[in-house]
């Protein structure tokens, strides 16, 4: 199964982000993330076995973490010259999300799951760009400059192991396990 760990976002915050992101449709090759699929990814695990998922659930059950506040404000993008990912920023809670990421990192590696080696930057992906160039970068710079508003805050009380399935109508995410704090 294709899986990842993530923090779910309240519906009202996802709706505000979705409303702001609709303008991105005017950029060639922009593919918006479906509102129902918005979340903060911690670890993209790729294809894992049922046994690996079961062991990861056990590892997640054993972590000790306190609830914390997350505030989402503003829009930005990675790779300014050739932007591929547009995201909503975490104004508050990013350090806690990084600590949660680090707590789960070793148990995931011990299961033989390979993770990306680049620095983890907590964010909420709102769109991906298939074709990115100078024109797209300029449009995104203007879009990001116009969208510095706060989308909302919430108390993060859990982290989830999720499954990702491709369907005829898009990607469907299913929660396999949720660790409450």
C-alpha distance (Angstrom), angle and dihedral (degrees) to the residues before:
residue distance angle dihedral
X1 . . .
X2 3.80 . .
X3 3.81 107.9 .
X4 3.81 146.7 170.7
X5 3.81 141.1 175.1
X6 3.79 117.4 -117.2
X7 3.77 150.6 160.1
X8 3.80 115.0 -120.1
X9 3.81 120.4 -131.7
X10 3.83 125.5 -140.4
X11 3.82 114.8 -102.0
X12 3.81 95.5 -118.6
X13 3.82 91.5 56.5
X14 3.81 91.6 47.1
X15 3.82 89.5 51.0
X16 3.83 92.1 53.2
X17 3.80 91.9 48.4
X18 3.80 91.1 46.3
X19 3.82 91.0 52.5
X20 3.81 91.4 52.1
X21 3.81 93.9 45.2
X22 3.82 95.6 55.5
X23 3.82 89.5 86.9
X24 3.81 88.3 66.0
X25 3.81 89.8 73.4
X26 3.80 88.0 81.7
X27 3.83 90.5 66.8
X28 3.81 113.4 90.8
X29 3.79 112.2 -110.7
X30 3.82 95.0 10.7
X31 3.79 112.9 147.1
X32 3.82 112.9 -169.4
X33 3.79 120.6 -144.1
X34 3.80 110.0 -115.8
X35 3.80 110.6 -107.6
X36 3.82 92.2 -123.3
X37 3.82 90.3 54.6
X38 3.82 97.2 52.4
X39 3.81 114.6 121.3
X40 3.80 141.4 131.5
X41 3.81 107.1 -95.3
X42 3.78 116.1 -145.5
X43 3.82 101.8 175.6
X44 3.79 128.9 6.9
X45 3.81 102.2 -150.1
X46 3.81 100.7 -177.7
X47 3.79 116.3 -155.8
X48 3.81 112.3 -3.6
X49 3.80 133.0 171.7
X50 3.80 126.5 -115.6
X51 3.82 88.2 -109.7
X52 3.82 91.7 53.7
X53 3.81 89.7 48.7
X54 3.82 90.8 51.1
X55 3.82 91.9 50.1
X56 3.80 90.7 47.6
X57 3.82 90.5 51.6
X58 3.82 88.4 54.5
X59 3.81 91.3 49.2
X60 3.81 91.1 48.2
X61 3.82 91.0 49.2
X62 3.81 90.2 57.0
X63 3.82 98.4 52.6
X64 3.78 118.6 106.6
X65 3.80 114.5 -146.2
X66 3.81 134.8 149.4
X67 3.82 125.0 -132.0
X68 3.81 113.8 -96.4
X69 3.80 140.5 -174.6
X70 3.81 121.8 -99.3
X71 3.79 120.6 -168.1
X72 3.82 120.0 -170.9
X73 3.79 116.3 -155.4
X74 3.78 133.6 159.9
X75 3.77 135.7 -1.5
X76 3.79 128.4 -102.6
X77 3.81 139.6 156.4
X78 3.79 139.4 -133.8
X79 3.80 124.3 -117.7
X80 3.83 102.5 23.7
X81 3.82 95.2 -154.8
X82 3.80 95.7 49.1
X83 3.80 106.5 14.5
X84 3.80 114.9 -160.7
X85 3.81 103.6 160.7
X86 3.82 127.5 47.6
X87 3.79 115.2 -166.7
X88 3.79 146.7 174.1
X89 3.81 112.0 -116.8
X90 3.79 128.5 -125.2
X91 3.78 106.9 -126.8
X92 3.82 93.8 179.2
X93 3.78 128.6 19.8
X94 3.82 98.3 34.3
X95 3.82 93.1 118.1
X96 3.81 91.7 50.4
X97 3.81 90.6 48.3
X98 3.82 88.9 51.8
X99 3.83 90.0 51.6
X100 3.80 90.3 50.0
X101 3.81 89.3 49.0
X102 3.82 89.8 51.6
X103 3.83 92.9 48.3
X104 3.80 90.8 57.3
X105 3.80 97.0 38.5
X106 3.84 99.2 82.9
X107 3.83 96.1 44.2
X108 3.82 88.9 51.5
X109 3.82 93.3 48.7
X110 3.83 90.7 47.8
X111 3.80 88.0 58.8
X112 3.81 89.5 60.8
X113 3.79 93.4 -107.5
X114 3.80 113.3 143.3
X115 3.79 116.6 -137.8
X116 3.79 131.2 -166.3
X117 3.79 112.0 -84.9
X118 3.79 97.8 -146.3
X119 3.79 122.0 100.8
X120 3.80 113.7 -77.3
X121 3.81 112.7 -119.7
X122 3.82 113.9 -173.9
X123 3.81 110.9 -129.3
X124 3.79 143.8 136.6
X125 3.82 112.0 -117.3
X126 3.81 112.4 -137.5
X127 3.83 101.2 169.4
X128 3.79 143.4 5.2
X129 3.78 124.1 -147.7
X130 3.78 120.3 -140.6
X131 3.80 96.1 -172.5
X132 3.76 114.4 33.2
X133 3.75 126.6 176.8
X134 3.77 142.8 135.9
X135 3.82 94.1 -65.0
X136 3.81 92.0 51.1
X137 3.81 90.6 47.0
X138 3.81 91.5 53.9
X139 3.80 91.8 48.6
X140 3.80 90.5 48.7
X141 3.80 92.4 48.8
X142 3.80 89.5 54.5
X143 3.81 91.6 44.5
X144 3.83 92.2 49.9
X145 3.80 90.9 47.7
X146 3.82 90.4 52.9
X147 3.82 93.2 48.4
X148 3.78 109.6 59.8
X149 3.81 92.9 124.6
X150 3.78 124.5 125.7
X151 3.80 112.0 -106.2
X152 3.78 94.3 -167.3
X153 3.79 147.8 -78.1
X154 3.77 132.4 -109.9
X155 3.77 140.9 172.3
X156 3.79 110.4 -104.4
X157 3.79 106.4 -140.2
X158 3.80 101.6 163.4
X159 3.79 150.5 21.8
X160 3.80 123.2 -142.8
X161 3.78 140.4 -151.3
X162 3.79 106.3 -139.5
X163 3.75 137.1 -170.4
X164 3.80 121.2 -141.6
X165 3.81 119.6 -149.9
X166 3.79 126.4 -178.3
X167 3.80 112.2 -135.4
X168 3.79 134.0 175.7
X169 3.80 88.9 -96.8
X170 3.82 97.0 46.4
X171 3.78 137.5 -83.6
X172 3.80 119.8 -21.5
X173 3.82 120.3 -159.5
X174 3.78 119.9 -155.8
X175 3.80 123.7 -170.5
X176 3.82 109.6 -127.4
X177 3.79 96.0 177.5
X178 3.79 136.9 -1.0
X179 3.80 122.8 -158.5
X180 3.81 109.5 -155.0
X181 3.80 119.1 -155.0
